[in-house]
Amino acid sequence: MRSLLWFLLAIGLVALGFIYIEQNGITVAGLSAVDTSSLSVKLIAVAFLAVIVIGLFRGRFSQAIKSILIWIAIVLALAVGYTYRFELREVADRVMAEFVPGHAATRGRSVEVARGSGGNFVVVTQVNGARLSMILDTGASSVVLTHEAAKAAGLPLEVLSYSVPVDTANGRTRAAPVTLQTIGIGGIVERDVAALIAQPGQLRQSLLGLSFLNRLEGWEVRGDRLLLRAYP
C-alpha cells in the first residue's frame, strides 16, 4: 500500500510540473502548451480515480484487483465471442449435427447432415415455415408428405384431389399433387417445389425426394454424411 501511495504522489508531482510548464509557455519534447495541459489533466484524473479506489476498497485492495481482473476477462471473452460469432455459430452447427439427428450444419451454400442411428438420413426441414422431419429417399421422384405433415404445413387438405398413382411398400395407391411454397434445409431454401400428399394412414414418414434434390446444384452421400449444395 505504501508503494502505491508513493506512486500516486509521483503522479501528482508530474501533473503539477506539466501545469507549471503550461502556465509559463515552455515547450518540452515537442509538446505545445495545449498538449501539456491536456496531459496534466489526464494525470490528475488517474490519480483521483486511484484515490477513490483506495478509499472504497481500503483493507481489501487485493480482492478489488481480483474483481477488476475477472471483469476484464469477461469483457475480453465477450468481445472475442462477438468478433468470431459467425465462426462459432458454424462450429456449434457442426456439433449439433453430430448429436441431434437430422440437424443440418450450414457452411456457405452447402449443408451437411449426419446419418441417423437407423441407417437412414432423417433430415429436419422447414416446409411453409413448419418444422418437419423427412427421410432421404432418392428412389422417390417427388417430395411426399404424410397427411399429418401436410396439415402441420397448413396445406388445404379439404380440397385435395388424390389423382396421382404411386407405388408404396403396401402396394399401389394414389396421392394428391401440391406445390409447396418453401422447403428449407439449414441455409438452403427452395421455393415452389412440387410434392405429393399421401392419403391418411398410407405413409408413416415424409420423404425427401428428387423434386427437391434436383433443384440443387449438387448432392451426394459421403460415408455417413449427406452433402447438399445450392446454386449461387
C-alpha positions as a Markdown table, in Angstrom:
| # | Residue | x | y | z |
|---|---|---|---|---|
| 1 | Met | 0.0 | 0.0 | 0.0 |
| 2 | Arg | 2.9 | 2.4 | 0.8 |
| 3 | Ser | 4.4 | 1.9 | -2.6 |
| 4 | Leu | 1.1 | 2.7 | -4.2 |
| 5 | Leu | 0.9 | 6.0 | -2.2 |
| 6 | Trp | 4.4 | 6.9 | -3.4 |
| 7 | Phe | 3.2 | 6.2 | -6.9 |
| 8 | Leu | 0.2 | 8.5 | -6.6 |
| 9 | Leu | 2.5 | 11.2 | -5.1 |
| 10 | Ala | 4.8 | 10.9 | -8.1 |
| 11 | Ile | 1.8 | 11.3 | -10.5 |
| 12 | Gly | 0.7 | 14.4 | -8.6 |
| 13 | Leu | 4.2 | 15.9 | -8.8 |
| 14 | Val | 4.4 | 15.2 | -12.5 |
| 15 | Ala | 1.0 | 16.7 | -13.1 |
| 16 | Leu | 2.0 | 19.9 | -11.2 |
| 17 | Gly | 5.1 | 20.1 | -13.3 |
| 18 | Phe | 3.1 | 20.0 | -16.5 |
| 19 | Ile | 0.8 | 22.7 | -15.1 |
| 20 | Tyr | 3.8 | 24.9 | -14.3 |
| 21 | Ile | 5.2 | 24.3 | -17.9 |
| 22 | Glu | 1.8 | 25.1 | -19.4 |
| 23 | Gln | 1.4 | 28.4 | -17.4 |
| 24 | Asn | 4.9 | 29.6 | -18.4 |
| 25 | Gly | 4.6 | 28.6 | -22.1 |
| 26 | Ile | 7.5 | 26.3 | -22.0 |
| 27 | Thr | 7.8 | 23.6 | -24.8 |
| 28 | Val | 9.1 | 20.2 | -23.7 |
| 29 | Ala | 9.8 | 17.3 | -26.0 |
| 30 | Gly | 7.8 | 18.9 | -28.8 |
| 31 | Leu | 4.6 | 19.3 | -26.7 |
| 32 | Ser | 2.7 | 22.5 | -27.0 |
| 33 | Ala | 1.1 | 24.3 | -24.1 |
| 34 | Val | -2.2 | 22.7 | -25.0 |
| 35 | Asp | -0.7 | 19.2 | -25.1 |
| 36 | Thr | 0.9 | 19.6 | -21.7 |
| 37 | Ser | -2.3 | 21.0 | -20.2 |
| 38 | Ser | -4.3 | 18.0 | -21.6 |
| 39 | Leu | -1.7 | 15.6 | -20.3 |
| 40 | Ser | -1.7 | 17.1 | -16.8 |
| 41 | Val | -5.5 | 16.9 | -16.6 |
| 42 | Lys | -5.3 | 13.2 | -17.6 |
| 43 | Leu | -2.7 | 12.5 | -14.9 |
| 44 | Ile | -4.7 | 14.3 | -12.3 |
| 45 | Ala | -7.8 | 12.2 | -13.3 |
| 46 | Val | -5.8 | 9.0 | -13.0 |
| 47 | Ala | -4.6 | 10.0 | -9.6 |
| 48 | Phe | -8.0 | 11.0 | -8.5 |
| 49 | Leu | -9.6 | 7.7 | -9.6 |
| 50 | Ala | -6.8 | 5.8 | -7.9 |
| 51 | Val | -7.5 | 7.6 | -4.6 |
| 52 | Ile | -11.2 | 6.8 | -5.0 |
| 53 | Val | -10.4 | 3.1 | -5.5 |
| 54 | Ile | -8.2 | 3.1 | -2.4 |
| 55 | Gly | -10.9 | 4.7 | -0.4 |
| 56 | Leu | -13.6 | 2.3 | -1.5 |
| 57 | Phe | -11.5 | -0.9 | -1.1 |
| 58 | Arg | -9.3 | 0.0 | 1.9 |
| 59 | Gly | -8.3 | -3.2 | 3.7 |
| 60 | Arg | -9.4 | -5.4 | 0.8 |
| 61 | Phe | -7.4 | -4.0 | -2.1 |
| 62 | Ser | -6.3 | -7.4 | -3.4 |
| 63 | Gln | -10.0 | -8.5 | -3.6 |
| 64 | Ala | -10.7 | -5.4 | -5.6 |
| 65 | Ile | -7.9 | -6.1 | -8.0 |
| 66 | Lys | -9.1 | -9.7 | -8.5 |
| 67 | Ser | -12.6 | -8.4 | -9.2 |
| 68 | Ile | -11.3 | -6.0 | -11.8 |
| 69 | Leu | -9.3 | -8.7 | -13.5 |
| 70 | Ile | -12.3 | -11.0 | -13.6 |
| 71 | Trp | -14.4 | -8.3 | -15.2 |
| 72 | Ile | -11.7 | -7.6 | -17.7 |
| 73 | Ala | -11.5 | -11.3 | -18.6 |
| 74 | Ile | -15.3 | -11.4 | -19.0 |
| 75 | Val | -15.3 | -8.3 | -21.3 |
| 76 | Leu | -12.5 | -9.7 | -23.4 |
| 77 | Ala | -14.3 | -13.1 | -23.7 |
| 78 | Leu | -17.5 | -11.3 | -24.8 |
| 79 | Ala | -15.5 | -9.2 | -27.3 |
| 80 | Val | -13.8 | -12.3 | -28.8 |
| 81 | Gly | -17.1 | -14.1 | -29.0 |
| 82 | Tyr | -18.8 | -11.2 | -30.8 |
| 83 | Thr | -15.8 | -10.8 | -33.2 |
| 84 | Tyr | -15.9 | -14.5 | -34.1 |
| 85 | Arg | -19.7 | -15.0 | -33.8 |
| 86 | Phe | -20.1 | -16.4 | -37.3 |
| 87 | Glu | -17.2 | -18.9 | -37.0 |
| 88 | Leu | -18.5 | -20.0 | -33.5 |
| 89 | Arg | -22.0 | -20.4 | -35.0 |
| 90 | Glu | -20.6 | -22.7 | -37.7 |
| 91 | Val | -18.8 | -24.8 | -35.0 |
| 92 | Ala | -22.0 | -25.0 | -32.9 |
| 93 | Asp | -23.9 | -26.1 | -36.0 |
| 94 | Arg | -21.4 | -28.9 | -36.7 |
| 95 | Val | -21.5 | -30.1 | -33.1 |
| 96 | Met | -25.4 | -30.1 | -33.2 |
| 97 | Ala | -25.3 | -32.1 | -36.4 |
| 98 | Glu | -23.2 | -34.8 | -34.7 |
| 99 | Phe | -25.6 | -35.2 | -31.7 |
| 100 | Val | -29.0 | -34.1 | -32.9 |
| 101 | Pro | -30.4 | -36.5 | -35.6 |
| 102 | Gly | -31.4 | -34.6 | -38.8 |
| 103 | His | -29.8 | -31.3 | -37.8 |
| 104 | Ala | -28.3 | -29.5 | -40.8 |
| 105 | Ala | -24.9 | -27.9 | -40.5 |
| 106 | Thr | -24.6 | -25.0 | -42.9 |
| 107 | Arg | -21.4 | -23.8 | -44.5 |
| 108 | Gly | -21.9 | -21.1 | -47.0 |
| 109 | Arg | -24.1 | -22.7 | -49.8 |
| 110 | Ser | -23.6 | -26.2 | -48.5 |
| 111 | Val | -25.5 | -28.2 | -45.9 |
| 112 | Glu | -24.3 | -31.4 | -44.2 |
| 113 | Val | -26.5 | -33.9 | -42.4 |
| 114 | Ala | -25.2 | -36.9 | -40.4 |
| 115 | Arg | -26.7 | -40.4 | -40.9 |
| 116 | Gly | -29.2 | -41.4 | -38.2 |
| 117 | Ser | -28.8 | -44.4 | -35.9 |
| 118 | Gly | -31.2 | -46.4 | -38.0 |
| 119 | Gly | -29.0 | -46.1 | -41.1 |
| 120 | Asn | -31.2 | -43.5 | -42.8 |
| 121 | Phe | -30.7 | -39.8 | -43.3 |
| 122 | Val | -33.5 | -38.2 | -41.3 |
| 123 | Val | -33.5 | -34.6 | -42.4 |
| 124 | Val | -35.1 | -31.8 | -40.4 |
| 125 | Thr | -36.8 | -29.4 | -42.9 |
| 126 | Gln | -38.9 | -26.3 | -42.8 |
| 127 | Val | -42.0 | -26.7 | -45.1 |
| 128 | Asn | -44.0 | -23.5 | -45.4 |
| 129 | Gly | -42.5 | -22.5 | -42.1 |
| 130 | Ala | -43.4 | -25.7 | -40.3 |
| 131 | Arg | -40.7 | -27.9 | -38.9 |
| 132 | Leu | -41.0 | -31.4 | -40.4 |
| 133 | Ser | -38.7 | -34.5 | -40.5 |
| 134 | Met | -38.2 | -36.3 | -43.7 |
| 135 | Ile | -36.3 | -39.4 | -44.7 |
| 136 | Leu | -34.0 | -39.1 | -47.7 |
| 137 | Asp | -35.4 | -41.3 | -50.5 |
| 138 | Thr | -33.6 | -41.0 | -53.8 |
| 139 | Gly | -36.0 | -43.5 | -55.3 |
| 140 | Ala | -38.9 | -41.2 | -54.8 |
| 141 | Ser | -39.5 | -38.9 | -57.8 |
| 142 | Ser | -41.1 | -36.3 | -55.6 |
| 143 | Val | -41.3 | -35.0 | -52.1 |
| 144 | Val | -44.1 | -36.9 | -50.3 |
| 145 | Leu | -45.7 | -35.7 | -47.2 |
| 146 | Thr | -47.8 | -37.7 | -44.7 |
| 147 | His | -51.3 | -36.4 | -44.1 |
| 148 | Glu | -50.3 | -35.2 | -40.7 |
| 149 | Ala | -47.2 | -33.3 | -42.1 |
| 150 | Ala | -49.4 | -31.7 | -44.7 |
| 151 | Lys | -51.8 | -30.5 | -42.0 |
| 152 | Ala | -48.9 | -29.1 | -40.0 |
| 153 | Ala | -47.6 | -27.2 | -43.1 |
| 154 | Gly | -51.0 | -25.5 | -43.5 |
| 155 | Leu | -52.0 | -27.2 | -46.8 |
| 156 | Pro | -55.7 | -27.2 | -47.7 |
| 157 | Leu | -56.5 | -30.8 | -47.1 |
| 158 | Glu | -60.2 | -30.4 | -47.7 |
| 159 | Val | -59.8 | -29.6 | -51.4 |
| 160 | Leu | -57.1 | -32.2 | -52.3 |
| 161 | Ser | -57.6 | -34.5 | -55.2 |
| 162 | Tyr | -55.8 | -37.9 | -54.8 |
| 163 | Ser | -55.3 | -38.3 | -58.5 |
| 164 | Val | -51.6 | -39.4 | -58.9 |
| 165 | Pro | -50.9 | -43.1 | -58.8 |
| 166 | Val | -47.9 | -44.1 | -56.6 |
| 167 | Asp | -46.3 | -47.3 | -55.6 |
| 168 | Thr | -45.6 | -47.8 | -51.9 |
| 169 | Ala | -44.4 | -50.7 | -49.7 |
| 170 | Asn | -48.0 | -51.5 | -49.1 |
| 171 | Gly | -48.9 | -51.6 | -52.8 |
| 172 | Arg | -50.3 | -49.2 | -55.3 |
| 173 | Thr | -52.2 | -46.2 | -54.1 |
| 174 | Arg | -53.0 | -42.6 | -55.0 |
| 175 | Ala | -51.6 | -39.2 | -53.8 |
| 176 | Ala | -52.6 | -35.6 | -54.1 |
| 177 | Pro | -50.3 | -33.2 | -56.1 |
| 178 | Val | -49.5 | -29.9 | -54.4 |
| 179 | Thr | -46.9 | -27.1 | -54.7 |
| 180 | Leu | -45.0 | -26.2 | -51.6 |
| 181 | Gln | -44.2 | -22.5 | -51.1 |
| 182 | Thr | -40.9 | -23.2 | -49.5 |
| 183 | Ile | -38.7 | -26.1 | -48.3 |
| 184 | Gly | -35.7 | -25.2 | -46.3 |
| 185 | Ile | -32.8 | -27.3 | -45.0 |
| 186 | Gly | -30.3 | -25.4 | -43.0 |
| 187 | Gly | -29.3 | -22.4 | -45.1 |
| 188 | Ile | -30.8 | -23.9 | -48.3 |
| 189 | Val | -34.3 | -22.7 | -49.2 |
| 190 | Glu | -36.1 | -23.7 | -52.4 |
| 191 | Arg | -39.4 | -22.2 | -53.5 |
| 192 | Asp | -42.4 | -23.6 | -55.4 |
| 193 | Val | -41.4 | -27.2 | -55.0 |
| 194 | Ala | -43.7 | -29.9 | -56.5 |
| 195 | Ala | -44.8 | -32.5 | -53.9 |
| 196 | Leu | -47.4 | -35.2 | -53.2 |
| 197 | Ile | -49.6 | -35.8 | -50.1 |
| 198 | Ala | -50.3 | -39.3 | -49.1 |
| 199 | Gln | -53.7 | -40.4 | -48.1 |
| 200 | Pro | -54.3 | -40.8 | -44.3 |
| 201 | Gly | -52.7 | -43.9 | -43.0 |
| 202 | Gln | -50.8 | -44.7 | -46.2 |
| 203 | Leu | -47.3 | -43.3 | -45.2 |
| 204 | Arg | -45.6 | -43.3 | -41.9 |
| 205 | Gln | -42.8 | -40.9 | -42.6 |
| 206 | Ser | -42.5 | -38.0 | -45.1 |
| 207 | Leu | -40.0 | -38.5 | -47.9 |
| 208 | Leu | -37.4 | -36.1 | -49.3 |
| 209 | Gly | -37.4 | -37.0 | -53.0 |
| 210 | Leu | -36.0 | -35.8 | -56.3 |
| 211 | Ser | -38.4 | -32.9 | -56.8 |
| 212 | Phe | -36.3 | -31.1 | -54.2 |
| 213 | Leu | -32.9 | -32.7 | -54.7 |
| 214 | Asn | -32.9 | -32.0 | -58.5 |
| 215 | Arg | -33.3 | -28.2 | -57.7 |
| 216 | Leu | -29.9 | -28.2 | -56.1 |
| 217 | Glu | -26.5 | -27.6 | -57.8 |
| 218 | Gly | -25.5 | -31.0 | -56.4 |
| 219 | Trp | -25.9 | -33.5 | -53.7 |
| 220 | Glu | -24.0 | -36.7 | -52.6 |
| 221 | Val | -23.5 | -39.2 | -49.8 |
| 222 | Arg | -20.0 | -39.5 | -48.4 |
| 223 | Gly | -19.9 | -42.2 | -45.9 |
| 224 | Asp | -22.2 | -41.2 | -43.0 |
| 225 | Arg | -22.7 | -37.6 | -44.4 |
| 226 | Leu | -25.3 | -36.2 | -46.7 |
| 227 | Leu | -24.0 | -33.2 | -48.5 |
| 228 | Leu | -26.3 | -30.7 | -50.2 |
| 229 | Arg | -25.1 | -27.8 | -52.3 |
| 230 | Ala | -27.3 | -24.9 | -53.5 |
| 231 | Tyr | -26.9 | -22.8 | -56.6 |
| 232 | Pro | -25.2 | -19.4 | -56.0 |
